[in-house]
Structure formats: structure tokens, C-alpha cells
Amino acid sequence: MGRRFSKKKLFVLDELALVLAFFTALIVRYTRMFSIWTTFYDGLYVSLLVFIVLVQAIIFMGYDARRASIMAQDKVQNVFSVIKGRILLFIAIIIYLYVIQQATNSSRFVIPAIVVIDAVYEFVFRMLLKRHYINKYGDGSEKVLEIRAPYPEESRIIELIADGKTKKALIYPQGADETKTNMIIEILEKNGIHPYVALDSLGYMVRSGIVSDINDHASIPVAVRSEHCDLFGIHYAVARTEEAVLHVIRHIHELSGEYICFSNVHTSVMGKENQDYRRVLNASAFTFPDGNPIAQFQQKMGFELSERVAGPDFMDHMFKNTADGRISHYFYGASQETLDALKENLLAKYPDINIKGMYSPPFRALSPEEDKANVDMINAANADIVWIGLGAPKQEKWMRDHKGQIHGVMMGVGAGFDFHAGTIRRAPKWIQNIGFEWLYRLFQDPGRLVKRYFVTNVKYMYYMLLEKFR
């Protein structure tokens, strides 16, 4: 359906919405005098109409046409797309009026009314166009059956595709021999399902977004870069989630006793203001940017392929790629209720995942004897990865204090325990992509997070401004 969709039609509708919004605003403002609108303020609105039509064309070509198709966006994403475009239009109109020295002559109602009404019209037109294409061609979505090793029996596969909506199947061959994979492919073919096999490299399932064309060969990065990107004196590792996970898997034994941090805007501000905490972050094997603003800063500094490496995403990829039990896990932190739910969810999704143990420590300072007992308990489990969920900055300081004492690589993931346990809902993917996951979490726990987010976000912007001038 993406090939059938015409951005030319969208452009025409956007321009039509703008013209209709322009005349609607004039009709509402001047009503009976509308028939002589061309004479208002000595033809000001005539020139303004020509200007906004041209600006709208520029915005469409430079912004809208470069974004994902309206067919690929949901309603909320389309709303944000329209609003961002209208903000650009409003700024252009204000600049134009000041340049031609007509800012005081124009109606204070008409100018903002044009922009607001245009946003409404444009969104309605986009939804009507989207519905037209869906009614004519369908929504283009297909149900995909995902099959992981150990593979289910043929009867179970037939049961899963019995609704007739499944047209494709994605097979994850990790942990299965080629003969069994071929058997599954034959079963799918026999039942009219188009089979696909996920690519894997060095035992890692490859996501399409990290495949790069190097010397005419499809390839993936398999290690975290040696250089780092400094922000507020914090040495941030430069990587994408997949290569970060694969790097840890490949170096799991060398990283034993070390720790890994995931630092967001909140902890970066803490690192800026607290030298000891900054040393804690910099003493880690890696400190990954768990925040879109930090990842965007890295990209602006020339690290084009860097991205946000969020703790919960890192956990998700690690669980998927250690589901065969070859790498073991231990969980230290959170409440017992959260740990129980986490274990249940992980075993339901990955029956062969190797969980060596879980422990919820008391929510108080531990005595030296209690701390030693906990360290001995963790080491007795002999896990490869020790996930730490104590919350920042406590978990980072705990890992620093136990560096070299814990047998396994420690990873401080905070609320990652709750997200994967299902005790806290994570923001939908589209909210994460537009950088508003913090706002979603704020609505879930305003009492605890309102001061943290607003104060630290303002501080972050202030410190970034200072860095820019410096």
C-alpha cells in the first residue's frame, strides 16, 4: 500500500486545508465585511495568502515529505506531525509580518486562527485520505506468526494459523539445528504460509535497523566503539542497543567483576553537579546514554549511528539472545512481588532462560555483615550477569563499591525490573520515539517524579546552553 500512496495528493489537500482555514478565519473575524476582504489593510491579507501558500509548500517538501507516510503513522503521530508543521508556519508568518512592518496592522485574531483552523482541517483531511486508501487497498497489515526454538509441534502450528489471518511466519533459528528449521519451513509452506528466517550473526538475532552496507556487503556492527563522547564530564559509550548487547555477550567473561551504567537526563545532571557520582559513572566498563537528548547530542557531535541505549531495551535484547540458557542471570533489587512477576513473565516467554537466582534486599542500609552475606549469596549462584535494580544513584554506587567482588558483570537497570515484570507499564513505542517517555512515566507516578523531571530537565537545558556557549 505504501507504493500506491501518493504524497502529491497529500500536498494538494494540505494546501487546500490552508486556503480554507485562511478564509474561515476571515469570515469569523469580519463576517458581513468579508466580501471586501481584499481591501483590508491595503491588501495585506492578499499578500499574506500568497506567502503562506508558498511557505506551506516549502514546509511540506522540507518536513512532511521526509517523514513517515501518514499511512505508517497512527492518529497521535499524525497529530504531532501536523502540529509541528503548523508551528513552523506560525513562526514564518510572524517573521514575515515584522519584515514588511505590518505586525501591528494585522488582526490579533486572524493570524493565530489561521494556524489553529489549518491544523484542524489538515488533520481531518489526512484522516479522510487515510481512510480512503484503507477502504480501497486495505491497511497493508498482515498477521505474522513468530516461531522460536525449541519449535512447536506441527499440530500446534496449524492451530495458531487456523484463523486464516496469518500470511507470513518469522522463524528464529537460534539454538536449533538446520534439519529442524527446514522441517518447520516445509510445514509452513504446506499450509500456505510464507516463511521467513531471521538473520543471526555470532549467535545474535539481527534487527534490520543495524544492517549496514560495507563494501557492497550487508553487515552489522559487533562491538562498542573504542572512543567515547563526553557530556558534563561523563564518558558516554557510543553504540546502538544491538551492538552493545552483542559486545557484552562476546566479552561476558572479561567483564566479570565490572559494571555497566545506563545514564539518563536525570543522572547526567547529578553527574554534572556531584563529582563523586560522576566518578562512579566513569569507573564503569560502559555508561550508555539512556535518554534521547543525550543520544541526540552524540549525533550532533558526529556519531551518526549512535542511539539511545535504554536499560529496559538492553534487557529485552539480552533476554532474547540468551534464551537458550548459555548465559545465566541473577536479579538483585526491587520488591519480592516484582521479582516473582518478573520470573513468571521471563519463563513464560523464554522457557529455557537460565535464571540462577533472585533476591530483594531490605529497603534500608545494610550492615557490613549483611552486605557480605549478600555478596556471598550472589557469587554462590555463579551467574554471568547480575542485574541490579536499586534505583539511581543507589545502584550505581552499590556497583562501584562491589566492583571486583561480584563474580559476573553488574548492570544497573533501575525500573527495568518493573517494566519486564509488568508492575509498571512502559510507554508505547511511538511515545518513546518522539522523546516523551518521561512524560508518560510522570503521569503514572506524579508525586515522586514531578520534581525530578521538571527540575532536572530545566537544569539539563541550562547546562547544555552553557556548554554550547563554552
BELGIWO-V208722 format. One line per field, one symbol per residue. phi: phi as a letter, one per 30 degrees, with the letter a starting at -180 (. if undefined). psi: psi as a letter, one per 40 degrees, with the letter a starting at -180 (. if undefined). Layout:
phi: ???
psi: ???
This chain:
phi: .ddddcdddddddddddddddedddddddchddddcddcdhhiedddddddddddeddddddbddcdeedddcdddddddddddddddddddddddddddhbdddddddddddeddddddeddddddddddeddddcididbdcdcbcdddddeddddddcddiddcbbcccdeicddddddddddddddcicddbcddbbhicdcdddcdbcchibdbbdbaddddbcdbhicdddcacedddddddddcedddejcbbcbcceeddddddcbdddddddddddbbcdcaeeddddedddjcdcdadcdeddededdddcbddidbcbbcbkicddddddddddddddbecdccdlbacdddadcdedddddddddddddhddbcdcbcidcedddddddcdicddkdcbdchdeeddddidbdddeeddddcicddddddddbdeccddedddddddedddddddddd
psi: ddddhheddddddddddddddddddddddecdedefdeehffeddddddddddddddddddecdeeiiiddeiadddddddddddddddddddddddddefedediheddddddddddddddddddddddddddddeieeiihhhhhiihiiidddddddedeeehdihhhheheiidddddddddddddefhhiihhiihfehhhideehihhffhhiiieiiidiihhhfehghihiiddddddddddfdddeheiihihhaddddddddehdddddddeeidihihghdddddddddeegdeiihgiddddddddddefeeedhiiihhaaiddddddddddddddgdeighdiihhiigihiiddddddddddddddfidhhhhgeiieddddddddehedhgihihhebeddddededhhiiidddddeffddddddddgdddedddddddddddddddddddd.
